[in-house]
Amino acid sequence: MSQFNNVTITKEANIYFDGKVTSRTVFFVDGSKKTLGIMLPGAYDFNTDSKELMEILSGDLEIQLPGESWKKISGGESFEVPANSNFKLKIHTVTDYCCSYL
């Protein structure tokens, strides 16, 4: 899906890691939400509350999920992150992403 219809978007950005990771929250009529964002090159450590599906729209990175080794991910690929967990990212090129909260 390349676009979302009938949504509400929060104008204020979510800004993390001194502005190197930013996103906007998109709310759907069914109550679900996603964030659309950009990550600049760097190393980041994230915590989750709910299960997430991270779709990498463009870019190159590595991810380390809990209890796993590092894995390379490129634009067009996705990965799931468990609820109430921590994951690490190494962003190699500017990365465009869509995060769905499951």
C-alpha atoms as a printed R data frame, in Angstrom:
    type eleno elety resid chain resno       x       y      z
1   ATOM     1    CA   MET     A     1   0.000   0.000  0.000
2   ATOM     2    CA   SER     A     2   1.613   3.252 -1.111
3   ATOM     3    CA   GLN     A     3  -0.889   5.627  0.499
4   ATOM     4    CA   PHE     A     4  -3.327   5.781  3.401
5   ATOM     5    CA   ASN     A     5  -6.853   7.150  2.984
6   ATOM     6    CA   ASN     A     6  -9.226   8.618  5.598
7   ATOM     7    CA   VAL     A     7  -6.601   9.109  8.321
8   ATOM     8    CA   THR     A     8  -5.687  11.713 10.927
9   ATOM     9    CA   ILE     A     9  -2.039  12.783 11.164
10  ATOM    10    CA   THR     A    10  -0.450  14.426 14.177
11  ATOM    11    CA   LYS     A    11   1.298  17.627 13.094
12  ATOM    12    CA   GLU     A    12   3.913  17.537 15.851
13  ATOM    13    CA   ALA     A    13   6.851  15.251 15.107
14  ATOM    14    CA   ASN     A    14   8.154  12.495 17.365
15  ATOM    15    CA   ILE     A    15  11.845  13.389 17.677
16  ATOM    16    CA   TYR     A    16  14.460  11.006 19.098
17  ATOM    17    CA   PHE     A    17  18.245  10.830 19.399
18  ATOM    18    CA   ASP     A    18  18.867  14.579 18.952
19  ATOM    19    CA   GLY     A    19  16.752  14.693 15.793
20  ATOM    20    CA   LYS     A    20  18.428  11.766 14.046
21  ATOM    21    CA   VAL     A    21  15.188   9.741 14.166
22  ATOM    22    CA   THR     A    22  11.856  11.455 13.479
23  ATOM    23    CA   SER     A    23   8.324  10.321 12.728
24  ATOM    24    CA   ARG     A    24   4.712  11.425 12.451
25  ATOM    25    CA   THR     A    25   1.810   9.425 13.900
26  ATOM    26    CA   VAL     A    26  -1.033   8.351 11.606
27  ATOM    27    CA   PHE     A    27  -4.375   7.349 13.176
28  ATOM    28    CA   PHE     A    28  -6.907   5.183 11.309
29  ATOM    29    CA   VAL     A    29 -10.704   5.133 11.717
30  ATOM    30    CA   ASP     A    30 -10.528   1.610 13.193
31  ATOM    31    CA   GLY     A    31  -8.387   2.943 16.078
32  ATOM    32    CA   SER     A    32  -5.083   1.537 14.829
33  ATOM    33    CA   LYS     A    33  -1.996   3.693 14.399
34  ATOM    34    CA   LYS     A    34   1.266   3.763 12.503
35  ATOM    35    CA   THR     A    35   4.249   6.052 12.417
36  ATOM    36    CA   LEU     A    36   6.024   7.208  9.276
37  ATOM    37    CA   GLY     A    37   9.579   8.347  9.742
38  ATOM    38    CA   ILE     A    38  13.177   8.834  8.760
39  ATOM    39    CA   MET     A    39  16.316   7.552 10.513
40  ATOM    40    CA   LEU     A    40  19.711   9.084  9.808
41  ATOM    41    CA   PRO     A    41  22.908   6.993  9.941
42  ATOM    42    CA   GLY     A    42  23.886   6.022 13.483
43  ATOM    43    CA   ALA     A    43  23.367   3.415 16.198
44  ATOM    44    CA   TYR     A    44  20.109   3.404 18.168
45  ATOM    45    CA   ASP     A    45  18.570   1.435 21.027
46  ATOM    46    CA   PHE     A    46  14.742   1.288 21.166
47  ATOM    47    CA   ASN     A    47  12.223  -0.030 23.703
48  ATOM    48    CA   THR     A    48   8.722  -1.216 22.776
49  ATOM    49    CA   ASP     A    49   5.442  -1.322 24.644
50  ATOM    50    CA   SER     A    50   3.392  -3.111 21.989
51  ATOM    51    CA   LYS     A    51   4.323  -5.527 19.229
52  ATOM    52    CA   GLU     A    52   5.560  -3.668 16.126
53  ATOM    53    CA   LEU     A    53   5.925  -4.350 12.441
54  ATOM    54    CA   MET     A    54   8.726  -2.262 10.934
55  ATOM    55    CA   GLU     A    55   8.539  -1.887  7.154
56  ATOM    56    CA   ILE     A    56  11.732  -0.467  5.669
57  ATOM    57    CA   LEU     A    57  10.666   1.557  2.651
58  ATOM    58    CA   SER     A    58  14.212   2.536  1.654
59  ATOM    59    CA   GLY     A    59  17.656   2.412  3.224
60  ATOM    60    CA   ASP     A    60  20.131  -0.103  4.628
61  ATOM    61    CA   LEU     A    61  20.477  -1.109  8.249
62  ATOM    62    CA   GLU     A    62  21.212  -3.890 10.690
63  ATOM    63    CA   ILE     A    63  18.905  -4.984 13.492
64  ATOM    64    CA   GLN     A    64  19.510  -6.968 16.644
65  ATOM    65    CA   LEU     A    65  16.310  -8.352 18.140
66  ATOM    66    CA   PRO     A    66  16.235  -9.742 21.705
67  ATOM    67    CA   GLY     A    67  18.325 -12.902 21.964
68  ATOM    68    CA   GLU     A    68  19.315 -12.838 18.271
69  ATOM    69    CA   SER     A    69  22.414 -11.895 16.291
70  ATOM    70    CA   TRP     A    70  22.652  -8.894 13.974
71  ATOM    71    CA   LYS     A    71  20.709  -9.159 10.694
72  ATOM    72    CA   LYS     A    72  20.972  -6.978  7.567
73  ATOM    73    CA   ILE     A    73  17.766  -5.345  6.318
74  ATOM    74    CA   SER     A    74  17.265  -3.264  3.166
75  ATOM    75    CA   GLY     A    75  14.460  -1.247  1.621
76  ATOM    76    CA   GLY     A    76  11.489  -3.455  0.753
77  ATOM    77    CA   GLU     A    77  12.017  -5.758  3.753
78  ATOM    78    CA   SER     A    78  10.288  -5.791  7.138
79  ATOM    79    CA   PHE     A    79  10.668  -7.276 10.599
80  ATOM    80    CA   GLU     A    80   8.559  -7.718 13.733
81  ATOM    81    CA   VAL     A    81   9.563  -6.610 17.210
82  ATOM    82    CA   PRO     A    82   8.018  -8.301 20.279
83  ATOM    83    CA   ALA     A    83   6.020  -6.282 22.815
84  ATOM    84    CA   ASN     A    84   7.804  -5.041 25.939
85  ATOM    85    CA   SER     A    85  11.256  -5.583 24.492
86  ATOM    86    CA   ASN     A    86  14.400  -3.810 23.386
87  ATOM    87    CA   PHE     A    87  16.007  -3.820 19.952
88  ATOM    88    CA   LYS     A    88  19.092  -2.215 18.453
89  ATOM    89    CA   LEU     A    89  19.577  -0.664 15.033
90  ATOM    90    CA   LYS     A    90  22.662   0.335 13.071
91  ATOM    91    CA   ILE     A    91  21.484   2.639 10.291
92  ATOM    92    CA   HIS     A    92  23.941   2.725  7.367
93  ATOM    93    CA   THR     A    93  22.059   5.014  4.940
94  ATOM    94    CA   VAL     A    94  19.136   7.391  5.397
95  ATOM    95    CA   THR     A    95  16.214   5.053  6.072
96  ATOM    96    CA   ASP     A    96  12.525   5.672  5.394
97  ATOM    97    CA   TYR     A    97  10.207   3.489  7.493
98  ATOM    98    CA   CYS     A    98   6.623   2.711  8.449
99  ATOM    99    CA   CYS     A    99   5.987   1.259 11.908
100 ATOM   100    CA   SER     A   100   2.664  -0.491 12.594
101 ATOM   101    CA   TYR     A   101   1.612  -1.078 16.197
102 ATOM   102    CA   LEU     A   102   0.048  -4.534 16.420
